[in-house]
Each structure stands twice: as structure tokens, then as C-alpha cells.
């Protein structure tokens, strides 16, 4: 295992650090301190390293659009209706950042800060990038001061494990995720790739993309990825809806080994298997990417990546049937997402 640390950019007079781990197989993981952003995840090929995730050349480009490209998301992933949460009988009005609603932790969420970072190389078979930040309730409007960690580990089995860990000074919410966008292929678009999701239903959403509380069966529709489906075919099946693609929350059932989804590219034999013990997966096919996005692979365009965001079902404070993502004061909660690579 090899690790490096370098100054990657300066933003708002703050140094943005890039932490990189390379395992014994030549797989490299690069994380930016700002937003705890997954900047690069490369695998070796006959033509050099190939990045499996979307990225930018500078930090301002990450923040100059509403798409959270490969950034850390918290305290809560997804939307909270009207920014209102009631915990133990006390209602809190959160800051809103998408109309009347709070999206992805609001305007002062995980993606908006420069995390403190450190490398852990104590294990010869695995190295870690440990990012830490305290989100004060006076800054992000959530109850309690939340001390959070995002720990990225890369091992010699080509597995990236992302651990979210947090404790709070007051009862609060904790449902973090990573807004990672994959494109495993050598093509600009994801249309040749295959997605499999351990799911029989997805959330019904209203016109503001808020959950209604109901579920819709996937079987017999373009939303059915239970047995694997070509993404191009699935997207073509949704050309009659406004999004012209996927921006949906799947209710997933983790397999016995924790697997919830697998994305694969038949042309290159590259694949990523996603493992999580939580019951939600957001699938977004970048339908609304625009040409002014200056990504490292070229100008933004629809379907150039697929976001696969493992989390608990969103807006659960307003839909208790979705489960409980509260974090009691003084307790520590941890969630893992594992990305297993083959290439």
C-alpha cells in the first residue's frame, strides 16, 4: 500500500488537500478534503489508469452546479418535506435549499465544508483516509452539534469501504450517503452498462420529488433491475416522462453478503458491487447534466454517469413507516458502504 498527500486546489482562501491510496494491485483512491469528495477511483488498464467515477479539474467546478458530483452527503441524504422534522415532540425548521424543502443536508451540509484529514497506514493490507468535521447546530440548523467522520478504506482485495460515523450533543438525524457517479466504460455515456438492484419496488414521488409514502412495484416496467437490465434500454423506456431517465429511490433488500446493487460494463468487464445494510438506493442517470459542466471527461451531457446513493429511505421523519434515522444524544452511529471492484 502506498499513500500520498498533496495540495490540490485553493478555494475561499482554504487549501484543498487530495489524499491518495494505491493498493498492491495498482488500484488508486483519491479523496478531496472539501466535501469529503471521491475525486478518483482508478483501475489499471493496458492504456494506463482508468477513472471509474466522474470528476472535475478544480473545486469551483464541483460546486458550480446542483449535482453533488461524488461529494459526501449529510446529515441526511434526500429531501425533507418543507424542511420540518419532529423529534421527541419538538419540531425543528431546517434551512431549505430546494424550494420549500431541505435537500441532502441543506445549504450547509457535508459537501459544503473543508474536512480535516489524516492517513492511517497501520495495516499493511488496507490504508484509510479519515476525514472529520463538527457541524454545529448554529451553522446547519439541525438539532445538536454533530461530530462526523467519513473514513475511506482501500484494501488489497480491491474493495473501497466508506464508513460514516457520528455522535451528537442532542437528539438529531443521521442518514448520510455518498453521491458517487460511476461510468465504468470507455464510452462517454452509460447506455452500454448493466445495472442489477436487489429491489422489487421504488418510492412513489410527487412533483417536488418528495415521497408520498406509497411504493410502486417494479416488475414489468423499465424500473425493474432485479435480474439486471441494460441501462440504455431502461432509459429509452422512460422517454415519455419529464425526467427522461431515472431519478428514483429504490427500496432495497440487502443480500446475505450485504449486496444491494451491481453495475457492470460488458465491453470492458469492469464492475462495481455495492454493499450496504440500509434499505434505500437512489438511482439517478444524470438526465439533466448540462454542457457548461467542465468534467474531466468532457462537457456535461445527459447519461454520462449514474449516481448510486446507498442510504436509508429518505424523509423518514415525515414517513415513520420508512424507519428511524434518529441519533440520540451521546450515542455513536456507524454506517458502511462497500464498493467491490472487478476489472
Long-range contacts (C-beta under 8 A, 24 or more apart in sequence): 1-121, 1-124, 1-125, 1-126, 1-127, 1-154, 1-156, 3-119, 3-121, 3-127, 5-117, 5-119, 8-32, 8-39, 8-59, 9-58, 9-59, 11-59, 11-60, 11-63, 11-114, 14-114, 16-59, 16-114, 17-117, 19-117, 19-119, 19-129, 21-119, 21-127, 21-128, 21-129, 21-152, 21-154, 23-127, 23-154, 23-155, 23-156, 23-158, 24-156, 25-156, 25-158, 27-154, 27-158, 27-341, 29-129, 29-152, 29-154, 29-160, 31-117, 31-129, 31-131, 31-152, 32-59, 33-114, 33-115, 33-116, 33-117, 33-131, 34-59, 34-62, 34-113, 34-114, 34-115, 35-62, 35-71, 35-72, 35-110, 35-111, 35-112, 35-113, 35-115, 36-71, 36-72, 36-110, 36-111, 36-115, 36-131, 36-150, 37-62, 37-69, 37-70, 37-71, 37-72, 37-111, 38-70, 38-71, 38-152, 38-178, 38-180, 39-70, 41-160, 41-339, 41-341, 43-158, 43-270, 43-341, 43-343, 44-343, 45-268, 45-343, 50-186, 50-270, 51-296, 51-297, 52-182, 52-183, 52-184, 52-270, 52-272, 52-341, 53-180, 53-181, 53-182, 53-183, 53-305, 54-181, 54-182, 54-183, 54-295, 54-296, 54-297, 54-304, 54-305, 55-295, 55-296, 56-294, 56-295, 56-296, 57-294, 57-296, 61-293, 61-294, 61-295, 63-111, 65-290, 65-292, 65-293, 65-300, 67-179, 67-286, 67-289, 67-293, 68-104, 68-111, 68-179, 69-179, 69-181, 69-295, 69-305, 70-178, 70-179, 70-180, 70-181, 71-110, 71-111, 71-178, 71-179, 72-110, 72-111, 72-115, 72-131, 72-150, 72-176, 72-178, 72-179, 73-104, 73-105, 73-109, 73-110, 73-111, 73-176, 73-177, 73-178, 73-179, 73-309, 73-311, 74-105, 74-109, 74-110, 74-135, 74-148, 74-164, 74-166, 74-174, 74-175, 74-176, 74-177, 75-105, 75-109, 75-110, 75-135, 75-140, 75-142, 75-146, 75-148, 75-166, 75-172, 75-173, 75-174, 75-175, 75-176, 76-102, 76-104, 76-105, 76-173, 76-174, 76-175, 76-176, 76-314, 76-325, 77-104, 77-105, 77-175, 77-176, 77-177, 77-179, 77-282, 77-309, 77-311, 77-314, 78-103, 78-104, 78-175, 78-249, 78-280, 78-282, 78-311, 78-314, 78-315, 79-103, 79-208, 79-209, 79-210, 79-211, 79-314, 79-315, 80-314, 80-315, 80-317, 80-318, 81-210, 81-315, 81-318, 84-317, 84-318, 85-173, 85-317, 85-318, 86-317, 87-143, 87-171, 87-172, 87-173, 87-317, 87-326, 88-171, 90-143, 92-141, 92-142, 92-143, 93-141, 94-141, 94-142, 95-140, 95-141, 99-208, 101-208, 101-210, 104-179, 105-140, 106-140, 106-141, 106-142, 108-135, 108-139, 108-140, 108-141, 109-140, 110-135, 110-148, 110-150, 110-176, 111-179, 115-150, 125-155, 125-156, 126-153, 126-154, 126-155, 126-156, 127-153, 127-154, 128-152, 128-153, 129-153, 137-170, 142-172, 142-173, 143-168, 143-170, 143-171, 143-172, 143-173, 144-168, 144-169, 144-170, 144-171, 144-172, 144-327, 144-329, 145-169, 145-170, 146-172, 146-174, 146-327, 148-176, 150-176, 157-340, 158-340, 158-341, 158-342, 158-343, 159-338, 159-339, 159-340, 159-341, 160-338, 160-339, 160-341, 161-336, 161-337, 161-338, 161-339, 162-336, 162-337, 162-338, 162-339, 163-334, 163-335, 163-336, 164-334, 164-335, 164-336, 165-332, 165-333, 165-334, 166-327, 166-332, 166-333, 167-327, 167-330, 167-331, 167-332, 167-333, 168-327, 168-328, 168-329, 168-330, 168-331, 169-329, 169-330, 170-329, 171-326, 171-327, 171-328, 171-329, 172-326, 172-327, 173-317, 173-325, 173-326, 173-327, 174-325, 174-326, 174-327, 174-333, 175-311, 175-312, 175-314, 175-316, 175-325, 176-311, 176-335, 177-282, 177-309, 177-310, 177-311, 177-337, 178-309, 178-310, 178-337, 179-307, 179-309, 180-307, 180-308, 180-309, 180-339, 181-286, 181-305, 181-306, 181-307, 182-263, 182-272, 182-305, 182-306, 182-307, 182-308, 183-297, 183-304, 183-305, 183-306, 184-263, 184-264, 184-265, 184-268, 184-270, 184-271, 184-272, 185-265, 185-267, 185-268, 185-270, 186-267, 186-268, 187-267, 188-297, 188-298, 188-301, 188-304, 189-232, 189-301, 189-303, 189-304, 190-231, 190-232, 190-285, 190-286, 190-303, 190-304, 190-305, 190-306, 191-230, 191-231, 191-232, 191-235, 191-303, 192-230, 192-231, 192-232, 192-265, 192-266, 192-267, 193-230, 193-231, 193-263, 193-264, 193-265, 193-266, 193-306, 194-228, 194-229, 194-230, 194-231, 194-263, 194-264, 194-265, 194-266, 195-225, 195-228, 195-229, 195-231, 195-234, 195-261, 195-262, 195-263, 195-283, 195-306, 196-225, 196-226, 196-227, 196-228, 196-229, 196-261, 196-262, 196-263, 196-264, 197-225, 197-226, 197-250, 197-252, 197-260, 197-261, 197-281, 197-283, 198-226, 198-252, 198-253, 198-254, 198-255, 198-259, 198-260, 198-261, 199-225, 199-226, 199-250, 199-251, 199-252, 199-253, 199-260, 199-281, 200-226, 200-251, 200-253, 201-250, 201-251, 202-248, 202-249, 202-250, 202-251, 203-248, 203-249, 203-250, 203-251, 203-313, 203-314, 205-248, 205-249, 209-247, 210-315, 211-249, 211-313, 211-314, 211-315, 211-318, 211-319, 211-322, 213-319, 213-321, 215-251, 218-250, 223-248, 225-250, 225-261, 228-262, 231-285, 231-303, 231-306, 235-285, 235-303, 243-287, 243-288, 244-287, 244-302, 245-285, 245-286, 245-287, 245-302, 245-303, 246-283, 246-284, 246-285, 246-287, 246-306, 247-282, 247-283, 247-284, 247-285, 247-287, 248-282, 248-283, 248-284, 249-280, 249-281, 249-282, 249-283, 249-313, 249-314, 250-280, 250-281, 250-282, 250-283, 251-279, 251-280, 251-313, 252-276, 252-279, 252-280, 252-281, 253-279, 254-278, 254-279, 258-338, 260-310, 261-308, 261-310, 263-306, 263-308, 268-343, 269-342, 269-343, 270-341, 270-342, 270-343, 271-341, 271-342, 271-343, 272-339, 272-340, 272-341, 272-342, 273-339, 273-340, 273-342, 274-308, 274-310, 274-337, 274-338, 274-339, 274-340, 275-336, 275-337, 275-338, 275-339, 275-340, 276-310, 276-335, 276-336, 276-337, 276-338, 277-335, 277-336, 278-310, 278-311, 278-312, 278-335, 279-312, 279-313, 279-323, 280-310, 280-311, 280-312, 280-313, 280-314, 281-308, 281-309, 281-310, 281-311, 282-307, 282-308, 282-309, 282-311, 282-314, 283-307, 283-308, 284-309, 310-337
